[in-house]
Every structure is written in structure tokens, then in C-alpha cells.
Amino acid sequence: MHAPHSYQPKDYAGKLAKGFLRNPLTPILGIFLLVIGYMSLVLMPREENPQMVVSGSTVIVALPGATASEVENVIVKPLERKLKEVKGIEHIYGMAMDNVAVINAAFYIGEKKEDSNLKIYDKIMQNMNILPKGAMQPIIKPLDIDVDIPIVSVAFYANNPNLKATDLYDRVKEIQHHINGLPNVAVTDIKGAKKHQFNVLVDMNRLAGYNLSLGQIMMATQSLAYNVPEIKGKTQNNKIVMIGVRNAIESVEDVGNIIVASYGGSAIHLRDVATVTSGEDIQNFRSALVTIKDENGKFTPLKDQITLTVSKLQGTNSVIIAEAVKEELAKYKEQMASQGINYVITRNDGERANEAVNELVFHLILSIVIIAILLIFVLGWRESLIVTFTVPAILAITLFIAYITGQTINRITLFAFLLSLGLLVDAAIIVIENIHRHFHSQGAANQNGDELMIEATDEIGAPTNIATLAIILTMVPMAFVGQMMGQFMKPIPANVPVALIASLFVAYIFTPYLAVRLLKKPDHHGEAH
């Protein structure tokens, strides 16, 4: 049995030590903290860099037939003046071109994305009356940095020389549809593709012979370029009336049969003045090439490629999404290979994020081991063991709070942990050192061990609290840094103070608890001098 405590603690440090010193729930609390910390590390979304809140919108207004100077005077300048009334806008950039106006509004870094986009939309809709007659409905396109920057890029290329570029596009389009259905995938896009198209190559000499213009050709073609409804009566068995939809243009012959005009009482068809072919979009001059390294280390010649890009939703785990994309691609690998189509992943932010996080976690563990070895020489192996345990417990609390507050684990988050690592052990070292001093003081042999623990912890409570608060206050100004740098460094002021506060609680609760079980009072010989 232990003697009843006669020492009454005055500080929270001593009160915590007294409350948990012989409490059977203390070891359960320690295990619980380590478990939730590990779960937070596994479950937290992983990214290479912190999330940036960047807001902005692009307003596009078409005015067919207007020159650039007219567009500037009747659309760009009036809308710029109105958009300046919106709170939170940092810059407005207006561009006037023939037939169209483009106005970009950039908000201050950190402004809420949804609110910012809504402000732009409201302001444009409220001022529709200032747009000139003939102006088309404004298109408002929000800027979304999370969606606009892909985390995975896949280059598809054909080894089969007989495979058409349009067939390659069709196959990639099918795969894009499946990948777009994966959880937390925001947007997928195909770049560098050659799409199916009927090409109408007009013979200018024939056109002049029939006294026709290119405008007439274009209008005639456009009139049948969309699906038109085909209304049928009853079905054969008189059961139902239905409306079917067929493509107005289904073949090269259909395009050639379009009537452009009448000349001398007879119809002039498109085939009379142009050559119609079915192929790819020949007006698209953009292309991308890829060089592949084979198993022998040799590089194959440059090949035309189509790039499929995948973006994720904000705050989701890029590692899991990138792995899901790789697994989905693997399903079609053999089928594509039989068609002469191969692919190579040219960008994988999930893999890079995982490597960065794992490397920093390894260095974190290495730092804890180094601290433990140093403390063995300074304090002793028992004291070192006690202090070393407090570090994972503190980091576990910090990780859990970061997880429930919606943070992601990235390079800056882990840098914040590394930065605070040396500060985290301060409180535990101060507590264990004072306990060690009390144990080795004259007269300690006659005192109760529990009383020594509580008294030693209580003594250093107030100065340790003040010292920790002073360190926290040095981190607070970083939270008020604005613009891009403030957003990038935000995990440091968000996590370091939490870790330091956690270090106090862990030091006051677990250090005395472990010390009373691991440390032994030395034998005191002789009288005090």
C-alpha cells in the first residue's frame, strides 16, 4: 500500500500528475493516443504540397461582327468598372478581340472559392442591361486550381502503323469514361487527339464558275450538321406512336448530296464544288510526340501520342486516386496491346506524394532515435526511454487534430513536425530531470515515491507553461502571412502550437506515470551535510 499523499499540488502540472499517477486508465489512454495517431497517418489525404485556395473567374462575352475596338468600348470597359465593385478582387484583366471579349478577375489568395465565383456571377447578371444589343449570353468560367492541375497523365501511343489516329482516340475515349467514374476523380481530359470529321475541300475554281461564295457553302452545311427529329406514325402492329432521332449526316455521300444552291433551274450539290472525305480534323495542327525506353534500355523513335489527364477533388488522397487509375488502366492493357495500343504514365503526383511523405516519416523516426541515443548519455537509459515515448504520443495527438480539422499530410505538414521535434521533448526532459534531482536529493529515502513525482512535476509547471507559451507566440505571426506564401506555410502555425500544447499534457501525465514504474530511488548513505 502507498502512503496517502500529503503534498497538495498548486499548478495544473502537479494536478495532472496526481490524477493520472495511479489511474488504471492512464496506460489505456497512452495506447489509445498511439492508435488514433497511426490511423490518422494512414487515413489523412496525402499530397506533395499543401492545398492552395486560389479564386478567380473568366467572363466571356461574344458580340458577332464587332471589331476589337468596339468590343473594348461597349463590353470590356463597362464590365471592368462593374467588376471593380466586387469585394475581394485583386486584379482585373480585360482582353478585346474581334467578335469576343474576355475578362479575367483574380481574387486575393485565400478568398473562398464558392463565394468569389457567386459574387462574379451575381454582378454580371445584375448588369446585363449594359451589354449592347446583339451581345450573346455571357459565359462565366470559374478558375479551379484543384481541378485544372492534373495529378495523373497517361500517354497512349500506337505500335500498329495501320491504326488510324481517330481509332486511337475512340479507344482512349472509352477508357476515359471508365476512369471518370472512379471515386473522387473530378475531371478527365484528352489532349492531342485527332477526332472524326467529314472534311469538305472546296474547289475555288468551281465555286467561282457557279458564282457561289464560301458563306453559302458554310450555311448549307451547318443547316444539316445537327441531329434532326424524325417523326413516325404508328408502328407496324399499331401499338405505339414514337419519335425517333437519326443523324442527318451519316456518310460521305450524305454530305456530298447537300444542296448548296440552284443554278439555271437545277440543284447544285456540295459534291459539285468540293471533294468530301471522311477522316480526322485536319485543321488541328497540334500534336505531341513520346519516346519510349524499352526493356533493353534502347529508345524507340518518336511516336504520336494522346494524353489523358486526371484531376482529383479538393482534399482527397492523391495516392489512392492514382493507384485506382493505374488499376483501371491495367484492366485494358492486354486488350489494347492486341489492338497495337500501349501507354505510359508520364505524371503521377500520387506516387511522388507518397514517396515524399514516407521519406519524411522515415526522417522523423530517425530523429526520434537520435534524440533517444543522446538522452541515454545525458540522463540515463531509463530516463531516455520515458522521454522517447512521449514524442510519438505528442505527434499522434497533433496528427489526429490535423485529420479532424480537414488538413492533408504533405511536405510542409511533416516539416512542421520536424521543426517542432526538438521543442516537443523540452517539457518531458524538464519533468524527468526534476524528478531525477528529487530522487537523488538528501532525504528522498524517507519520502513517498508518489509524493516526489507529484512535487517534482508541480515545481516546474508554471515556468514550463510560460516557456512553452513564449515559443507558441513566436509561431503565431506566421499565421497572418498573406498571399501565396501564407497559404503554402499555413501547416506550420496550424500544427506547431498544437504539438507544443500536447507536449505539456503528455509530459505532465505520462512522464510521472512512467517514472514511478521505471526509476528507482538510489540508496542514500550517511547524513545530510
FIRO-491130 format. One record per residue (C-alpha): residue number from 1; x, y, z; residue in three letters. Coordinates in Angstrom, 3 decimals. Each point is the difference from the previous one (the first is absolute). Layout:
N
   i        x        y        z  aa
 NUM        X        Y        Z ala
...
END
This chain:
529
   i        x        y        z  aa
   1    0.000    0.000    0.000 met
   2    1.151    3.538   -0.709 his
   3   -0.059    2.688    2.611 ala
   4   -2.634    2.667   -0.527 pro
   5    1.198    3.093   -1.851 his
   6    0.730    2.881    2.393 ser
   7    1.291    2.333   -2.737 tyr
   8   -2.742    2.087   -1.596 gln
   9    0.909    1.190   -3.516 pro
  10   -0.534    3.658   -0.859 lys
  11    0.478   -0.084   -3.805 asp
  12   -1.869   -1.889   -2.680 tyr
  13    3.176   -2.010   -0.625 ala
  14   -0.074   -1.479    3.478 gly
  15   -3.760   -0.514   -0.089 lys
  16    0.249   -1.956   -3.276 leu
  17    2.886   -2.054    1.364 ala
  18   -1.960   -0.779    3.170 lys
  19   -3.175   -0.913   -1.921 gly
  20    1.694   -2.439   -2.412 phe
  21    2.885   -1.372    2.097 leu
  22   -1.890   -3.029    1.318 arg
  23   -2.967    0.125   -2.357 asn
  24   -0.595   -3.350   -1.793 pro
  25   -1.274    1.906   -3.046 leu
  26    3.373    1.704   -0.608 thr
  27    1.574   -2.866   -2.018 pro
  28   -3.272   -0.392   -1.951 ile
  29    0.127    3.728   -0.807 leu
  30    3.602   -0.376   -1.231 gly
  31   -0.871   -2.932   -2.263 ile
  32   -3.107    1.834   -1.245 phe
  33    2.080    3.064   -0.956 leu
  34    2.512   -2.100   -1.939 leu
  35   -2.789   -1.860   -1.835 val
  36   -1.902    3.137   -1.083 ile
  37    3.309    1.590   -1.044 gly
  38    0.877   -2.964   -2.208 tyr
  39   -3.513   -0.112   -1.462 met
  40    0.181    3.727   -0.757 ser
  41    3.345   -0.494   -1.778 leu
  42   -1.529   -2.765   -2.148 val
  43   -3.350    1.700   -0.674 leu
  44    1.137    3.603   -0.561 met
  45   -0.057    1.010   -3.674 pro
  46    3.558    0.121   -1.327 arg
  47    1.192    2.753   -2.310 glu
  48    3.412    1.175   -1.073 glu
  49   -0.724    3.621    0.881 asn
  50   -2.630    1.772    2.155 pro
  51   -3.344    0.927   -1.509 gln
  52   -0.214    3.500   -1.393 met
  53   -3.229    1.988    0.040 val
  54    0.168    1.952   -3.258 val
  55   -3.169    1.708   -1.238 ser
  56   -0.766    1.610   -3.309 gly
  57   -2.408    0.039   -2.922 ser
  58    0.112    0.591   -3.730 thr
  59   -2.927    1.832   -1.620 val
  60   -0.399   -0.533   -3.772 ile
  61   -2.460    2.125   -1.982 val
  62   -0.409   -0.435   -3.767 ala
  63   -1.120    2.843   -2.244 leu
  64   -0.045   -1.336   -3.586 pro
  65    1.139    2.455   -2.644 gly
  66    1.609    2.506    2.390 ala
  67    3.606    1.148   -0.322 thr
  68    2.470   -0.184    2.894 ala
  69   -0.270    3.762    0.713 ser
  70   -3.814   -0.195    0.044 glu
  71    0.107   -3.005    2.349 val
  72    2.363    1.886    2.313 glu
  73   -2.240    3.072    0.221 asn
  74   -3.425   -1.641    0.319 val
  75    0.815   -3.160    1.964 ile
  76    3.476   -0.155    1.600 val
  77    0.190    3.449    1.598 lys
  78   -3.598    0.063    1.355 pro
  79    0.339   -3.499    1.482 leu
  80    3.421    0.798    1.501 glu
  81   -1.519    2.987    1.812 arg
  82   -2.813   -2.148    1.367 lys
  83    2.270   -2.848    1.095 leu
  84    2.163    2.439    1.968 lys
  85   -3.003    0.432    2.295 glu
  86    0.373   -3.636    1.144 val
  87    1.761   -0.324    3.356 lys
  88    3.079   -2.236    0.104 gly
  89    1.128    0.419   -3.626 ile
  90    3.722    0.692   -0.274 glu
  91    0.481    0.361   -3.765 his
  92   -2.201    0.289   -3.080 ile
  93    1.420   -0.731   -3.456 tyr
  94   -2.157    0.800   -3.041 gly
  95    0.733   -1.102   -3.579 met
  96   -1.866    1.230   -3.039 ala
  97    0.140   -1.901   -3.273 met
  98   -2.093   -0.042   -3.122 asp
  99   -3.444   -1.415    0.879 asn
 100    0.805   -0.863    3.620 val
 101    0.971    1.485    3.374 ala
 102    1.866   -1.931    2.708 val
 103    0.245    1.413    3.543 ile
 104    1.985   -1.789    2.713 asn
 105   -0.671    0.864    3.647 ala
 106    2.553   -1.244    2.562 ala
 107   -0.902    0.016    3.695 phe
 108    2.419    0.346    2.882 tyr
 109    1.659   -3.259    1.017 ile
 110   -2.054   -1.603    2.760 gly
 111   -3.399    1.366   -1.070 glu
 112   -2.631   -2.743    0.071 lys
 113   -0.386   -1.498   -3.455 lys
 114   -3.776   -0.576   -0.021 glu
 115   -0.805    3.444    1.425 asp
 116    2.336    1.723   -2.465 ser
 117   -1.508   -1.716   -3.044 asn
 118   -3.509    0.821    1.206 leu
 119    0.925    3.696    0.380 lys
 120    1.205    0.116   -3.619 ile
 121   -3.125   -1.751   -1.275 tyr
 122   -2.317    2.308    1.946 asp
 123    1.769    3.143   -1.183 lys
 124   -0.133   -1.046   -3.668 ile
 125   -3.660   -1.035    0.182 met
 126   -0.955    3.273    1.725 gln
 127    1.594    2.019   -2.795 asn
 128   -1.204   -1.826   -3.094 met
 129   -1.698    3.245   -1.086 asn
 130    3.344    1.693   -0.699 ile
 131    0.892   -2.554   -2.673 leu
 132   -0.671    1.205   -3.559 pro
 133   -2.748   -1.358   -2.212 lys
 134    1.195   -3.105   -1.795 gly
 135    2.312   -1.114    2.825 ala
 136   -0.395   -3.664    0.849 met
 137   -0.609   -1.445    3.464 gln
 138    3.194    0.370    2.099 pro
 139    1.925   -3.170    0.796 ile
 140    1.461    0.034    3.532 ile
 141    2.743   -2.583    0.525 lys
 142    1.350   -0.312    3.558 pro
 143    3.684   -0.708    0.603 leu
 144    0.513   -3.193    1.982 asp
 145    3.635   -0.745    0.783 ile
 146   -0.892   -3.405    1.481 asp
 147   -1.707   -1.127   -3.193 val
 148    2.109    1.873   -2.549 asp
 149    3.265   -1.631    1.157 ile
 150    0.027   -3.777   -0.709 pro
 151    1.586   -2.519    2.372 ile
 152    0.353   -2.772   -2.607 val
 153    0.892    0.222   -3.701 ser
 154    0.010   -3.024   -2.282 val
 155    1.452    0.014   -3.523 ala
 156   -1.619   -2.465   -2.429 phe
 157    1.810   -0.871   -3.229 tyr
 158   -0.455   -2.502   -2.820 ala
 159    2.575   -2.630   -0.970 asn
 160   -2.181   -1.114   -2.879 asn
 161    0.730    2.241   -3.041 pro
 162   -3.380   -0.943   -1.512 asn
 163   -1.942    1.334    2.986 leu
 164   -1.610    3.322   -0.839 lys
 165    0.422    2.948    2.372 ala
 166   -3.779    0.267    0.265 thr
 167   -0.265   -3.665    1.069 asp
 168    2.588    0.637    2.711 leu
 169   -2.120    2.930    1.204 tyr
 170   -3.140   -2.169    0.092 asp
 171    1.739   -2.608    2.164 arg
 172    1.410    2.585    2.416 val
 173   -3.430    1.653    0.168 lys
 174   -1.484   -3.283    1.268 glu
 175    2.676   -0.296    2.689 ile
 176   -0.516    3.652    0.978 gln
 177   -3.675   -0.732    0.665 his
 178    0.877   -2.819    2.423 his
 179    2.696    2.009    1.815 ile
 180   -2.353    2.955    0.369 asn
 181   -2.318   -2.274    1.997 gly
 182    2.649   -0.772    2.646 leu
 183   -0.599    1.443    3.504 pro
 184    1.337    3.523    0.636 asn
 185    1.067    0.527   -3.635 val
 186   -1.081    3.524   -0.922 ala
 187    0.831    0.534   -3.675 val
 188    1.637   -2.009   -2.754 thr
 189    1.151    1.516   -3.270 asp
 190    1.537   -1.228   -3.245 ile
 191    2.643    2.142   -1.669 lys
 192    1.650   -0.340   -3.398 gly
 193   -2.758   -2.199   -1.422 ala
 194   -1.013   -0.269   -3.630 lys
 195   -3.812   -0.144   -0.127 lys
 196   -2.337   -1.317   -2.692 his
 197   -1.070    2.599   -2.535 gln
 198   -1.439    0.340   -3.488 phe
 199    2.419    2.235   -1.914 asn
 200   -1.406    2.191   -2.756 val
 201    2.788    1.201   -2.300 leu
 202   -1.538    2.714   -2.156 val
 203    1.263    0.515   -3.567 asp
 204    0.199    3.801   -0.343 met
 205   -0.071   -0.148   -3.800 asn
 206   -3.266   -1.982   -0.042 arg
 207   -1.407    2.314    2.655 leu
 208    0.725    3.030   -2.160 ala
 209   -1.465   -1.786   -3.062 gly
 210   -3.335   -0.423    1.810 tyr
 211    0.235    3.558    1.385 asn
 212   -0.235   -1.245    3.590 leu
 213    1.644    1.184    3.230 ser
 214    1.586   -1.942    2.872 leu
 215   -2.707    1.446    2.267 gly
 216   -2.675   -1.838   -1.996 gln
 217    1.946   -3.263    0.299 ile
 218    0.371    0.463    3.756 met
 219   -3.660    0.826    0.588 met
 220   -1.181   -2.962   -2.051 ala
 221    2.290   -2.365    1.895 thr
 222   -0.925    1.383    3.417 gln
 223   -3.706   -0.386   -0.729 ser
 224    0.416   -3.778    0.090 leu
 225    2.827   -0.295    2.506 ala
 226   -2.248   -0.786    2.962 tyr
 227   -2.283   -2.883    0.861 asn
 228   -3.547    0.569   -1.254 val
 229   -3.082   -1.833    1.322 pro
 230   -1.664   -2.489   -2.271 glu
 231   -3.701   -0.265    0.876 ile
 232   -1.599   -3.340   -0.728 lys
 233   -3.628   -0.969    0.185 gly
 234   -1.103   -3.270    1.438 lys
 235    2.123   -3.093    0.187 thr
 236   -0.768   -3.041   -2.145 gln
 237   -2.228   -1.552    2.602 asn
 238   -1.756    3.312    0.775 asn
 239    1.038   -0.014    3.617 lys
 240    1.929    3.214    0.558 ile
 241    0.787    3.380   -1.509 val
 242    3.701    0.801    0.251 met
 243    2.472    2.699   -0.918 ile
 244    3.372   -1.256   -1.134 gly
 245    3.193    1.997   -0.456 val
 246    2.458   -0.781   -2.791 arg
 247    3.193    1.698   -1.029 asn
 248   -0.646    2.289   -2.922 ala
 249    3.497   -0.708   -1.298 ile
 250    1.196   -3.602    0.147 glu
 251    2.404   -0.383   -2.907 ser
 252    2.147    1.855   -2.538 val
 253   -2.831   -0.372   -2.531 glu
 254   -2.430    1.771    2.349 asp
 255    2.342    2.959    0.254 val
 256    0.586    0.085   -3.725 gly
 257   -3.734   -0.006   -0.665 asn
 258   -0.584    3.227    1.920 ile
 259   -1.606    2.542   -2.345 ile
 260    1.988    3.223    0.087 val
 261   -1.995    2.074   -2.492 ala
 262   -1.936   -0.227   -3.256 ser
 263    1.557    1.045   -3.300 tyr
 264   -1.931    0.199   -3.257 gly
 265   -2.923   -1.892    1.462 gly
 266    2.095   -2.931    1.261 ser
 267    1.325   -0.710    3.483 ala
 268    3.677    0.450    0.780 ile
 269    1.220   -2.599    2.466 his
 270    2.981    0.310    2.261 leu
 271    1.769   -2.782   -1.935 arg
 272   -0.093    2.211   -3.096 asp
 273    2.249    2.655    1.545 val
 274    1.944   -1.943    2.656 ala
 275    1.653   -3.313    0.782 thr
 276   -1.480   -1.604    3.116 val
 277    2.043   -2.510    1.989 thr
 278   -0.455   -1.746    3.332 ser
 279    3.063    0.348    2.194 gly
 280    1.416    1.944    2.887 glu
 281   -0.047    3.671    0.963 asp
 282    2.655    1.186   -2.444 ile
 283   -0.252    3.587    1.283 gln
 284    1.488   -1.194    3.319 asn
 285    3.750    0.550   -0.381 phe
 286    0.823   -0.770    3.623 arg
 287    1.782   -3.267    0.719 ser
 288    2.143   -1.525    2.714 ala
 289    2.711   -2.626   -0.313 leu
 290    1.262   -2.534    2.515 val
 291    3.256   -1.973    0.200 thr
 292   -0.185   -3.360    1.768 ile
 293    2.897   -1.838    1.650 lys
 294   -0.276   -3.757   -0.548 asp
 295    1.167   -2.852    2.251 glu
 296    3.484    0.030   -1.560 asn
 297    0.471    3.672    0.790 gly
 298   -0.390    1.103   -3.596 lys
 299   -2.237    2.905   -0.984 phe
 300   -2.618   -0.526   -2.674 thr
 301   -0.580    2.667   -2.671 pro
 302   -2.386    2.832    0.757 leu
 303   -3.640   -1.019   -0.161 lys
 304   -3.196    2.045   -0.173 asp
 305   -1.798   -0.199    3.319 gln
 306   -3.265    0.967    1.657 ile
 307    0.177    1.172    3.611 thr
 308   -2.742   -0.825    2.486 leu
 309    0.125    2.249    3.090 thr
 310   -1.752   -0.729    3.306 val
 311   -0.772    2.604    2.697 ser
 312   -1.262   -0.667    3.517 lys
 313   -2.529    1.624    2.302 leu
 314    1.329    2.405    2.625 gln
 315    1.148   -1.574    3.280 gly
 316    0.103   -3.574   -1.324 thr
 317    2.905   -2.425    0.107 asn
 318    2.060    0.251   -3.191 ser
 319    1.792   -3.273    0.842 val
 320   -3.220   -2.064    0.064 ile
 321   -1.406    1.673   -3.124 ile
 322    3.238   -0.517   -1.970 ala
 323    0.054   -3.688    1.006 glu
 324   -3.658   -0.394   -1.047 ala
 325    0.817    1.517   -3.414 val
 326    2.937   -2.418   -0.437 lys
 327   -2.200   -2.984    0.910 glu
 328   -2.701    1.130   -2.447 glu
 329    2.556    0.368   -2.790 leu
 330    1.400   -3.459    0.731 ala
 331   -3.425   -1.514   -0.752 lys
 332    0.245    1.116   -3.631 tyr
 333    3.738   -0.494   -0.515 lys
 334   -0.190   -3.398   -1.733 glu
 335   -3.008    0.978   -2.102 gln
 336    1.740    3.188   -1.158 met
 337    3.248   -1.862   -0.700 ala
 338   -1.883   -2.358   -2.333 ser
 339   -1.161    3.097   -1.914 gln
 340    3.529    1.401   -0.126 gly
 341   -0.551    2.655    2.684 ile
 342    2.365    0.533    2.916 asn
 343    0.172    2.606    2.735 tyr
 344    2.488    1.521    2.405 val
 345   -0.764    2.018    3.139 ile
 346    1.859    3.285   -0.443 thr
 347   -1.145    1.679    3.219 arg
 348   -0.994   -1.513    3.341 asn
 349   -0.305    2.542    2.810 asp
 350   -1.420   -2.721    2.264 gly
 351    3.204   -2.017   -0.219 glu
 352    2.135    3.088    0.549 arg
 353   -2.147    1.081    2.969 ala
 354    0.269   -3.452    1.559 asn
 355    3.772   -0.060   -0.428 glu
 356    0.350    3.487    1.497 ala
 357   -2.222   -0.862    2.992 val
 358    1.691   -3.370    0.622 asn
 359    3.451    1.548   -0.215 glu
 360   -0.893    2.720    2.515 leu
 361   -1.631   -2.560    2.328 val
 362    3.238   -2.023   -0.163 phe
 363    2.035    3.096    0.911 his
 364   -2.457    0.738    2.804 leu
 365    0.548   -3.476    1.474 ile
 366    3.768    0.378   -0.509 leu
 367   -0.060    3.311    1.879 ser
 368   -1.873   -1.621    2.914 ile
 369    2.614   -2.793    0.155 val
 370    2.867    2.535   -0.021 ile
 371   -1.667    1.963    2.814 ile
 372   -0.406   -3.240    1.998 ala
 373    3.699   -0.902   -0.421 ile
 374    1.134    3.492    1.024 leu
 375   -2.219   -0.098    3.107 leu
 376    1.516   -3.326    1.064 ile
 377    3.394    1.706    0.421 phe
 378   -1.461    3.077    1.675 val
 379   -2.759   -1.410    2.262 leu
 380    0.315   -3.789   -0.021 gly
 381   -1.770   -2.740   -1.926 trp
 382   -3.100   -0.118    2.203 arg
 383   -0.536    3.755   -0.211 glu
 384    0.700   -0.116   -3.745 ser
 385   -2.631   -2.711   -0.445 leu
 386   -2.623    2.107    1.782 ile
 387    0.727    3.151   -2.045 val
 388    0.107   -1.965   -3.266 thr
 389   -3.498   -1.396    0.617 phe
 390   -1.445    3.480    0.358 thr
 391    1.020    1.006   -3.560 val
 392   -2.264   -2.486   -1.894 pro
 393   -2.845    0.806    2.408 ala
 394    0.335    3.748   -0.699 ile
 395    0.221   -0.522   -3.767 leu
 396   -3.026   -2.343    0.168 ala
 397   -2.114    2.717    1.640 ile
 398    1.173    2.577   -2.554 thr
 399   -0.718   -2.301   -2.957 leu
 400   -3.470   -0.818    1.305 phe
 401   -0.916    3.670    0.453 ile
 402    1.368    0.761   -3.489 ala
 403   -2.131   -2.831   -1.403 tyr
 404   -3.280    1.088    1.635 ile
 405    0.599    3.632   -1.077 thr
 406    0.165   -1.069   -3.651 gly
 407    3.736    0.431   -0.629 gln
 408    2.017   -2.125   -2.396 thr
 409    3.359   -1.573    0.716 ile
 410    2.668    1.490   -2.242 asn
 411    3.577    1.209    0.013 arg
 412   -0.741    3.157    1.964 ile
 413   -2.123   -1.832    2.614 thr
 414    2.817   -2.441    0.684 leu
 415    2.543    2.811   -0.072 phe
 416   -2.039    1.622    2.786 ala
 417    0.365   -3.216    2.030 phe
 418    3.745   -0.139   -0.661 leu
 419    0.298    3.673    0.938 leu
 420   -1.808   -0.526    3.291 ser
 421    1.716   -3.304    0.844 leu
 422    2.764    1.609    2.024 gly
 423   -2.555    2.127    1.857 leu
 424   -2.326   -2.928    0.755 leu
 425    2.428   -1.763    2.330 val
 426    0.739    3.131    2.033 asp
 427   -2.900   -0.394    2.425 ala
 428    0.606   -3.731    0.488 ala
 429    3.741    0.543    0.550 ile
 430   -0.667    2.752    2.555 ile
 431   -2.468   -2.220    1.887 val
 432    2.237   -3.097   -0.019 ile
 433    3.068    2.029    0.954 glu
 434   -1.801    1.519    2.986 asn
 435   -1.286   -3.434    1.046 ile
 436    3.563   -1.315   -0.306 his
 437    1.270    2.881    2.206 arg
 438   -2.633   -0.661    2.647 his
 439    0.788   -3.731    0.015 phe
 440    3.695    0.701    0.583 his
 441   -0.497    2.752    2.578 ser
 442    0.838   -0.545    3.659 gln
 443   -3.024   -1.117    1.957 gly
 444   -1.728   -1.574   -3.024 ala
 445    0.335   -3.429    1.574 ala
 446   -2.476    0.984    2.692 asn
 447   -2.566    1.440   -2.458 gln
 448   -2.769   -1.798   -1.842 asn
 449    0.861   -0.601   -3.677 gly
 450   -3.379    1.216   -1.200 asp
 451    0.362    3.212    1.979 glu
 452    3.413    0.587   -1.559 leu
 453   -1.445   -0.404   -3.499 met
 454   -2.889    2.389    0.610 ile
 455    2.173    2.584    1.745 glu
 456    2.705   -0.131   -2.667 ala
 457   -2.572    0.401   -2.793 thr
 458   -1.864    2.762    1.833 asp
 459    3.178    2.023    0.589 glu
 460    0.824    0.445   -3.652 ile
 461   -3.636    0.441   -1.196 gly
 462   -0.225    3.789   -0.031 ala
 463    3.411    0.778   -1.610 pro
 464   -0.457   -2.787   -2.593 thr
 465   -3.455    1.327   -0.906 asn
 466    1.361    3.525   -0.444 ile
 467    2.982   -1.199   -2.062 ala
 468   -2.279   -2.070   -2.281 thr
 469   -2.409    2.911   -0.397 leu
 470    2.901    2.260   -1.028 ala
 471    1.006   -2.481   -2.726 ile
 472   -3.613   -0.264   -1.202 ile
 473   -0.225    3.794   -0.251 leu
 474    3.031    0.014   -2.330 thr
 475   -1.982   -2.227   -2.404 met
 476   -3.233    2.022    0.083 val
 477    1.173    2.844   -2.340 pro
 478    0.569   -2.563   -2.754 met
 479   -3.762   -0.626   -0.061 ala
 480   -0.546    3.604   -1.166 phe
 481    2.327   -0.211   -3.005 val
 482   -2.135    0.615   -3.095 gly
 483    0.056   -0.891   -3.650 gln
 484    1.545   -3.178   -1.406 met
 485    2.732   -0.339    2.625 met
 486   -2.531    0.161    2.839 gly
 487   -2.082   -2.754   -1.614 gln
 488    3.071   -2.147   -0.629 phe
 489    1.410    0.319    3.539 met
 490   -3.387   -0.243    1.750 lys
 491    0.619   -3.531    1.428 pro
 492    2.834    1.353    2.173 ile
 493   -2.046    2.463    2.140 pro
 494   -2.911   -2.473   -0.104 ala
 495    1.941   -2.998    1.349 asn
 496    3.027    1.187    2.015 val
 497   -2.074    1.737    2.752 pro
 498   -2.260   -3.078    0.241 val
 499    3.058   -2.243    0.358 ala
 500    1.489    2.236    2.717 leu
 501   -3.238    0.087    2.030 ile
 502   -0.277   -3.787   -0.383 ala
 503    3.598   -0.338    1.237 ser
 504   -0.975    1.661    3.294 leu
 505   -2.915   -2.349    0.655 phe
 506    2.005   -3.082   -0.973 val
 507    2.954    1.091    2.164 ala
 508   -2.196    0.639    3.057 tyr
 509   -2.072   -3.196   -0.381 ile
 510    2.303   -2.713   -1.346 phe
 511    3.462    1.042    1.199 thr
 512   -0.822   -0.384    3.758 pro
 513   -2.046   -3.140   -0.760 tyr
 514    2.932   -1.690   -1.767 leu
 515    2.615    1.401    2.392 ala
 516   -1.650   -1.473    3.083 val
 517    0.164   -3.437   -1.651 arg
 518    3.382    0.155   -1.711 leu
 519    2.180    2.151    2.249 leu
 520    1.424   -1.270    3.262 lys
 521    0.960    2.133    2.940 lys
 522    3.725   -0.309    0.711 pro
 523    1.216   -1.211    3.358 asp
 524    0.886    3.007    2.200 his
 525    2.899   -0.569    2.428 his
 526    1.129    2.375    2.708 gly
 527   -1.555    3.158    1.331 glu
 528   -0.769    3.165   -1.859 ala
 529    2.617    2.701    0.299 his
END
